[in-house]
C-alpha cells in the first residue's frame, strides 16, 4: 500500500487541460459583418474607381493629358467643352437619350404595375408569364439588339431611336420594374382592397384611392430603374437607333476618333446628371414613404 502511494506521488502531474475559448454569437456576427462590409467596399472601389479617375482627369490644366500625372487643376476642359464644336455634336444625342429614358421610364411603370397585378391574380400560365417577362434580363443585349434590327429590316420597318430603340430598351427595363413592383405587392395587404370593394368602391376607384398610394414608392423605384437603365444603354442601342445616335453611341464614336480630356468632362457631367436624377427620385421616394407611414393607424 505504501509502495503504491509512493509511486503515485513520484508520477508526473498531468498537464492542465487547455480551456477552449469559443466566440459568442454576437462576436461571430460582428466579425462576419465586418468581413462582408470589407468585401462590399472592395467591390464598390472596383466599380467606382474608374469613374472617380475620369472625374479627376477632367479637372486637369490646359496642358493636361488623358493620363496621370495631372498638370494643374482647373475647369479648362469644361469651358472648352461648352465653347467647342464637340458640344454641338453631343447636344442632339443628349436630348435623344433624355427623351428616350423618360419614355422608357413611363412605359416601364405602366407595364410593370399591370404585369405585377396580373401575376397576383394567379391565372393559368402564371409561371410561364413570369419567366417570359424575365427574358429581357437573361438574354445578351448585343444579341437582342442585332436580332431585333434584323427582324425590323425583314419586315421593312425603318430603324429609329424613338421606335425600334424604344422597344428594345423597354424589353430591358421592364423586368427590373416588374420585379420591383412584385416585391412591393408581395408585402401589400390584400384585405385593404377587399374592404374597399365590400364597401361599394369599383375596382378602378379601389386601385386609385387604396392600392396606388400604398405602392407609390415602388412605382417611383420602377420609374428610376427605367430611366437609369435606358439613359446609358449601349448594346441594345447599337443596332436599333438608325442614323440618329444616342449619347452612349456618340461618346463611343468620338472615342474611336480621338481621346481628349473633353470626353472626360462629358462623362463627368452626365454622371453628375444621373446622380442628381437619382437624388430627386430618392427624395421623392422618402417623402412618399413618410406620407404612407403617416396614414397608417
N, C-alpha and C positions, 0 to 999 in steps of 0.2 A: 504493500500500500504506500509505504514511504517512498519507494523507488519510482512508482508511477507518478506521485506528486512532484518529485524532483525532476522527472523527465518533462512533465508539463510546464514546469517553471522554466526549464532551460530551452524549451521550444521557442523559436522566434515568434514575436507577436504578429498577428495577421495585419496586413496593410489596411488602413481605413478605407472604407468604401466611398468612392467619389460620389458626391451628390450631383445628379444630373439636373441642371437648371433649364427648365423649359420656359419658353417665352409665352406670356399670357396672350389671350386673344386680341386685346387692344394693341399690344406691341406688334404682333404679326400683321394686324390690319394696317397699322401706321407704316410699317416697312413696305408692305405691298402697295399702299397708296403712293409713297414716295417713288417707288420703282416705276409704277405706271405713269406717274407725273413726269418723271425724267424721260421715259420713252416718248411720251406725248410731246414734251418740249423739244427733243431731238427731231421728231417728225416735223414740227412746226418750223424749226430752224431750217431744215432741209427744204421745206416748201416755200418759205418766205424770204430766205436769204438772197436768192437771185433777184427778187423784186426789190429788196432793200438796196442791193448793189446797183441795180439800174437807177433807182431813185437818187442815190449818192452821186453817180456819174453824171446825172442830168444837171447837177449844180456845179459842174466844173467850170473853170475860167475859159476865156476866149481861146486860149491856146491849148485847152484840154482835148484829150482824145477820147476814144471809146474804151480805154482800159486804164487801170491804175498805173502809176500814182496820179492823183488829181492835181492839175496845175491851177491852183487857186479855187476860190469859192465865189460864185456869182449866179445871177439869173440871166446870163448872157444867152444861153441856148433857148430859154423860154421867150426872150424878146425876139430872137432870130426866128423862132417858130411862128410867132404871130405876124411877123413882118415879112417873112419869106414866102415864096410861091408854094412851098411844100404844104403850108396850111390850107391853101386854096384847093390843093389836091385831096386833102383829107376832110374838108368840111362836108361834101356830099356823102361820102361813106359813113361819116359820123352820124349824120342825120338819118341815113337809112338804117343803121344799126339801132339807133334810139327808137325810131318808129316801129321797126320790126320787133324789138324787145317789148315795147308797150303792147303791141297787138298780140304777141305770144303770151304775155302775162295775163291779159284779159281773157283770152281764149282758154288758157290753161285753167284759170279759176273756174270758169263756167263748166268746162268739160270735166274737171276733177270733182267738183261738187256733185254733178249729175252722176258720174260713174261711182263715186263713193256711196251715194244714196241708193243706186241700183244694187250694189253689192250687199248693202244692208238688207235688201228685200228678200234675199235667198231664193232666187228663181232657178229654173232648170238651166244648167250650163254655167252656173255661177263661177265654178273653179276655172273653166276654160276662159271665160271672160276676164277673170283676174289675171291669168298668165298672158293673155293676148295684150293686155294693157302694159305689161312689163317688158314686152319685146323691145320697146324703144331703148331701154337701158342695156339689155343684153346684146343687141346687135351692134357690130362695129360701125361707128359713124361714117367712116370713109366709104364703106360698102353700101350703107343706106343711101348716102348722097349720090353715089355713082349709079346704083340701081334705079333710084327714083328718076334721075336725069335721063337715063336710057329709056325708061318707060314713057316719060313725057315726050321724048323725041319720037318714039314709035307711034305715039298717039297724035302727033302733030301739034303738041302744045308748046308754046314758046316759054323758055326758061326766064324767070324774073325773080327779083328779090322779094316782091310783095305777093307772089302767088306760090310758086314751087318751093322757094326757100322757106316761105312761111309755113307750108305744110310739113316740110321735113323738120323744121325747128319745133313745131308743136308735138310731133312724134317723139322728140327728145325730152321736152319739158313736161309733157303730160304725165308720164309715170311718177315723176317726183311730186307733182302736185296731187296726184291721186293717192300716193302713199301718205302724204301729209294729212289729207282730209280723212283718209281711212283711219289713221291713228286718232284723230280728233273725234270722229264718230264712234269709235270703239269705247271712248270714255263718256259718251253722251248718254244721258238717262232718257230712254225712250218713253218712260212714263209721263214725262212732261208733254210730249206730243199727244199721247193718248188722252191725257186730261183735257188738253185744248180741243181735241176732236170730240170728246164726250160733251163738252160744254157748247158745242154747236159751231165751232170755227171750221172753215173749209181747210182743205189741205194746203192751198196756196197761202191763206192767212196764217195757218199754223207755222209754215216754213218761214214766212216773212217776219212774224211777230215773236215766235218762240225759238225756232231752230237757228235761224241765221244770226241773231245777236249773240248766241252762246258759242257758235262755231266761227265767229268772225275773226278771231285771232288766227285760226288755222287757215282761213281764206286769205288773210294777209300773207301768211307764210307761203302758201301755194303761189300767190302772185309774185312774191320775191324770188322764188325758185324760177318761175317762168321768165322773169326779166333778166336775172343774172346769168342764167344758162344760155339764153338766146343772144345776149348782148355781145359775148366774146366767143360765140360758136364758130369754129373754123372748119372741121372735117365735113360737116353736113352742108356747109355753105359753098364749099369749093366747086362743086359741080352743078349747083342748082340756082345760083344767083343770076346767071346770064352775064350780060355785058356790064351791068351796074354792080360794082363791088361794095361789100360791107366793110366796116372798119378793120376787122382782123385780116381780111384778104388784101386790103390796101396796104396795111403795115407789112405783111409778108412780101408783097410785090416790091415795096420800097427797100426792104432788106435784101432782096435779090439784086438790086441795082447798086446800092451804096449804104454802108452803115455809118451813120453820123450821130453825134450826141443829140441832135434834134429829135431823132426817133426815141431816145431815152426820155426826152421831155414829153413826147406824146404818150408814151407808155405810162409815165408817172401821172400825167393829167387824167388819163382815162381810168387808171386805178383809183385815184383820189375821187373821181366822179362815182365810181362803183361803191366806194366806202361811204360816200355821202348818201347815195340812194339806200344802201343797207341801213345806215343810221336813221334815215327818215322812216323806213319801214319798221325798224326795231322800236323806235319811239312810238309810232302809231300802234304797234302791237302791244306795247306796255300800257298805253292809255286805254286801249280797248279791254285789256285783261283786267285792269283796275276797275273799269266800269262793270264788267261782268261779275267780278267778285263783290262789288258793292251791291249788286242786285240780289245776291244770294241771301237767304234769311239767316 
